[in-house]
Amino acid sequence: PQKWVNILGNVSDPDGITSLSYTLNGGPQQSLSIGPDDRRLASPGDFNVDIDRADLVNGVNQVVITAVDGLSNQSSTTVTANYAVGNTWPLPYSIDWNTTTDIQQVAQVVDGKWSIQPDGLRIDIPDYDRVVAIGDVSWTDYEVLVPVTIHNVDYAGAHSPSGEPAVGVLMRWQGHTDVPIRGWQPKSGWVPNGNIGWWRFYSPTNVELQWYSPNISQSFIPSLETEYLFRVRVESTPGLGGLYSLKVWE
C-alpha cells in the first residue's frame, strides 16, 4: 500500500540507550531515532524502521536491530521480513475484523500500536498520525466504506505539530516523504497525497467533516459510542487530478 515497510518497536535499558541502529541483509548500519519526538515516535523508547521496498530482495530479508546502552553493552534482535515482488493488492477488497487475528495479515501498520477488539480495530495509544494502510500504490480510482465509532476525544492532548484530533481516510497516498518535513527518521512528510476526508475535532461543540485540501468543511458533531458509516471516493478527472467525494451517516 505504500513505499515503505515499517518495523515498529520499543527499546529500553536501566542505564539508558546511547544508540540504536539496524542492518538490512548484512548491509551497512543505519541509525534509528528513539522516541518521543512529537511526530511519529510517540512514547519513550519507540522506534520505527522505515525500509524502502526497493531495497528488499525477493523472498527472505534479515533486519538486525542493535541497541547500545549507557555502559556500552550491546544487544541485537533479528526480524525476518518476507517480501514477494510483483504482488498487486486485489480490488475489490474487504476486511472483517471479527474473523481476523493478525492485523498484518490483512493490512499494514504504518504507525502506532493497534489491537483487534470485539468492536473492531482500535489504537492502543492515541498520538500523532496513527496510520494503518490498505490498498495498492497502483490504485487510482476507488471507493472506501468503513464503519467508525468515536469512543473518546482527547482535546487536551492536541499540541503542535499534531493540531486538533481527527479521524478519517487518506487517499492516493504512497508513503511518508521529506516534504514538507525534511531530515526526520522515520520520514515524517505527508506530501504528495490525494486528499484526506476526516472528522476534525476543534472542541466538543465544534466538529467538522472536512476535506484537508482545500479546506472544505461542514459542521457535524458525532455522538459518542455510535457507529457511523464513512464513505470516501476518488475518481480521475482529466486535467484536474481527481474528484473526491465524502459521505457520513449513522
C-alpha positions as CSV (number, residue, x, y, z in Angstrom):
1,P,0.0,0.0,0.0
2,Q,3.0,2.4,0.3
3,K,6.7,2.8,-0.5
4,W,7.9,1.7,3.0
5,V,7.9,-1.4,5.1
6,N,7.7,-0.4,8.7
7,I,9.1,-2.4,11.6
8,L,7.8,-0.9,14.9
9,G,9.2,-1.5,18.4
10,N,10.3,-0.1,21.7
11,V,13.7,-0.2,23.3
12,S,14.7,0.4,27.0
13,D,17.5,-0.1,29.4
14,P,18.1,0.9,33.1
15,D,21.3,2.5,32.0
16,G,19.7,4.4,29.1
17,I,20.2,3.8,25.3
18,T,23.0,5.6,23.7
19,S,22.5,4.3,20.1
20,L,20.0,2.3,18.1
21,S,20.7,1.1,14.5
22,Y,19.8,-1.6,12.0
23,T,21.3,-3.5,9.1
24,L,19.4,-5.0,6.1
25,N,20.7,-8.2,4.7
26,G,24.1,-7.7,6.1
27,G,24.5,-4.2,4.6
28,P,25.8,-1.0,6.4
29,Q,24.4,0.1,9.7
30,Q,21.8,2.7,9.6
31,S,20.9,4.9,12.6
32,L,17.4,4.9,14.1
33,S,15.7,7.7,16.1
34,I,14.3,6.9,19.5
35,G,11.1,8.5,20.8
36,P,9.4,10.6,21.8
37,D,9.9,13.1,19.0
38,D,6.5,14.9,18.8
39,R,5.8,13.2,15.5
40,R,5.7,9.6,14.6
41,L,7.5,8.3,17.7
42,A,5.0,8.7,20.4
43,S,6.4,7.1,23.6
44,P,9.8,6.9,25.2
45,G,11.8,4.2,23.5
46,D,9.6,4.0,20.4
47,F,11.3,3.3,17.1
48,N,10.2,2.8,13.5
49,V,12.4,1.1,10.9
50,D,11.3,2.5,7.6
51,I,12.7,0.4,4.8
52,D,12.3,1.3,1.2
53,R,10.6,-1.7,-0.6
54,A,13.1,-1.2,-3.5
55,D,15.9,-2.2,-1.0
56,L,14.3,-5.6,-0.3
57,V,15.1,-8.8,-2.1
58,N,12.5,-11.2,-3.3
59,G,12.0,-13.7,-0.5
60,V,13.5,-13.6,2.9
61,N,15.1,-10.4,4.3
62,Q,17.0,-10.2,7.5
63,V,16.8,-7.0,9.6
64,V,19.2,-6.9,12.6
65,I,18.3,-4.2,15.1
66,T,21.1,-3.3,17.6
67,A,21.0,-1.2,20.7
68,V,23.9,0.0,22.9
69,D,23.2,1.1,26.4
70,G,25.0,3.7,28.7
71,L,27.5,1.1,29.8
72,S,28.4,0.2,26.2
73,N,26.6,-3.2,26.5
74,Q,25.2,-4.3,23.1
75,S,22.0,-6.3,22.3
76,S,20.7,-7.3,19.0
77,T,17.5,-8.9,17.7
78,T,16.7,-10.2,14.2
79,V,13.5,-9.6,12.4
80,T,12.6,-11.6,9.2
81,A,10.7,-9.7,6.5
82,N,9.3,-11.9,3.8
83,Y,8.7,-10.0,0.6
84,A,7.1,-11.2,-2.6
85,V,7.9,-9.0,-5.6
86,G,5.1,-8.1,-8.1
87,N,2.1,-8.7,-5.9
88,T,-0.8,-6.3,-6.5
89,W,-3.4,-5.8,-3.8
90,P,-6.7,-7.1,-5.1
91,L,-9.7,-4.8,-5.8
92,P,-12.4,-5.0,-4.5
93,Y,-11.1,-5.8,-1.0
94,S,-12.8,-6.1,2.4
95,I,-11.7,-6.8,5.9
96,D,-13.9,-8.5,8.6
97,W,-12.2,-7.7,11.9
98,N,-14.3,-10.3,13.7
99,T,-12.6,-13.1,11.7
100,T,-9.1,-11.6,11.8
101,T,-6.5,-12.4,14.5
102,D,-3.4,-10.7,13.0
103,I,-3.6,-7.1,11.6
104,Q,-0.5,-7.6,9.5
105,Q,-2.2,-10.4,7.5
106,V,-4.8,-8.0,6.1
107,A,-3.4,-4.5,6.4
108,Q,-0.1,-2.7,7.0
109,V,0.5,-0.9,10.3
110,V,2.5,2.3,9.5
111,D,2.4,3.9,12.9
112,G,1.3,3.1,16.4
113,K,0.4,0.0,18.4
114,W,-3.0,-1.3,17.4
115,S,-5.2,-4.2,18.6
116,I,-8.2,-6.0,17.4
117,Q,-11.2,-5.6,19.8
118,P,-14.7,-7.1,19.6
119,D,-15.9,-3.9,18.1
120,G,-13.1,-3.6,15.5
121,L,-9.6,-2.2,15.2
122,R,-8.5,0.3,17.9
123,I,-5.4,2.3,18.6
124,D,-3.8,1.4,22.0
125,I,-2.0,4.7,22.5
126,P,-3.5,7.7,20.6
127,D,-0.9,10.1,19.2
128,Y,0.4,11.8,16.1
129,D,-0.5,10.2,12.7
130,R,-1.5,6.8,13.8
131,V,-1.9,5.1,10.5
132,V,-3.0,1.7,9.1
133,A,-2.6,1.3,5.3
134,I,-4.6,-0.9,2.9
135,G,-4.7,-1.0,-0.9
136,D,-2.1,-0.7,-3.6
137,V,0.1,2.1,-4.9
138,S,-1.2,1.4,-8.4
139,W,-4.8,2.2,-7.4
140,T,-6.1,5.5,-8.8
141,D,-10.0,5.3,-8.8
142,Y,-11.7,3.6,-5.8
143,E,-14.3,3.9,-3.0
144,V,-13.8,3.1,0.7
145,L,-16.6,2.2,3.1
146,V,-15.7,1.8,6.7
147,P,-17.7,1.9,10.0
148,V,-16.3,4.4,12.5
149,T,-17.2,4.7,16.2
150,I,-15.9,7.6,18.3
151,H,-15.3,6.4,21.9
152,N,-13.5,9.4,23.3
153,V,-11.7,12.6,22.1
154,D,-8.6,13.9,23.8
155,Y,-8.9,17.6,23.3
156,A,-6.3,18.3,25.9
157,G,-3.8,16.2,24.0
158,A,-3.8,18.4,20.9
159,H,-0.5,20.0,20.5
160,S,1.9,21.2,17.9
161,P,2.6,19.8,15.4
162,S,-0.4,17.4,15.6
163,G,-3.1,20.1,15.8
164,E,-6.6,19.1,16.5
165,P,-7.7,15.4,16.9
166,A,-9.0,13.9,13.7
167,V,-10.1,10.5,12.2
168,G,-10.6,9.7,8.6
169,V,-9.3,8.3,5.3
170,L,-6.2,9.4,3.4
171,M,-6.4,8.6,-0.4
172,R,-3.8,8.4,-3.2
173,W,-1.0,8.4,-0.7
174,Q,2.1,6.3,-1.3
175,G,4.0,6.8,1.9
176,H,5.9,9.3,4.0
177,T,8.4,11.7,2.4
178,D,10.7,14.6,3.2
179,V,8.0,17.1,2.1
180,P,7.3,19.4,3.9
181,I,9.3,17.9,6.8
182,R,12.9,17.1,5.9
183,G,15.6,15.2,7.8
184,W,13.5,13.1,10.1
185,Q,13.8,9.4,10.8
186,P,11.3,7.9,10.2
187,K,10.4,10.2,7.4
188,S,7.5,12.5,8.5
189,G,6.4,14.4,5.4
190,W,2.9,13.7,4.1
191,V,3.2,15.3,0.6
192,P,2.3,14.2,-2.1
193,N,-1.1,12.8,-1.4
194,G,-4.5,12.9,-2.9
195,N,-6.7,14.2,-0.1
196,I,-7.9,13.4,3.4
197,G,-11.6,13.1,4.2
198,W,-12.0,13.2,8.0
199,W,-13.7,14.4,11.1
200,R,-11.8,17.2,12.8
201,F,-12.4,17.9,16.5
202,Y,-11.8,21.6,17.4
203,S,-13.9,21.5,20.6
204,P,-16.9,19.5,22.0
205,T,-19.2,22.0,20.3
206,N,-17.1,22.5,17.1
207,V,-16.6,19.4,15.0
208,E,-16.4,19.4,11.2
209,L,-16.5,16.9,8.4
210,Q,-13.6,18.2,6.3
211,W,-11.5,17.8,3.2
212,Y,-8.0,18.6,4.2
213,S,-7.0,20.3,0.9
214,P,-8.6,22.6,0.1
215,N,-10.3,23.2,3.4
216,I,-13.9,22.4,2.6
217,S,-16.0,21.6,5.7
218,Q,-19.4,21.1,7.1
219,S,-20.4,21.1,10.8
220,F,-21.2,17.6,12.0
221,I,-20.9,16.6,15.7
222,P,-21.0,12.8,16.1
223,S,-22.4,11.1,19.1
224,L,-20.0,9.0,21.2
225,E,-20.4,5.2,21.1
226,T,-22.4,5.4,17.9
227,E,-21.5,3.7,14.7
228,Y,-21.3,5.8,11.6
229,L,-20.6,4.7,8.1
230,F,-17.8,6.7,6.5
231,R,-17.6,6.6,2.7
232,V,-15.0,8.3,0.5
233,R,-14.4,8.1,-3.2
234,V,-11.9,9.3,-5.7
235,E,-12.5,9.5,-9.5
236,S,-9.9,10.6,-12.1
237,T,-10.8,13.9,-13.7
238,P,-8.8,14.6,-16.9
239,G,-6.7,17.7,-16.5
240,L,-7.8,18.2,-12.9
241,G,-6.4,15.2,-11.0
242,G,-9.3,13.8,-9.1
243,L,-12.9,14.3,-7.9
244,Y,-13.2,13.5,-4.2
245,S,-16.5,12.7,-2.5
246,L,-17.3,12.2,1.2
247,K,-20.4,11.0,2.9
248,V,-21.1,10.0,6.5
249,W,-24.3,8.7,8.1
250,E,-25.4,7.0,11.2
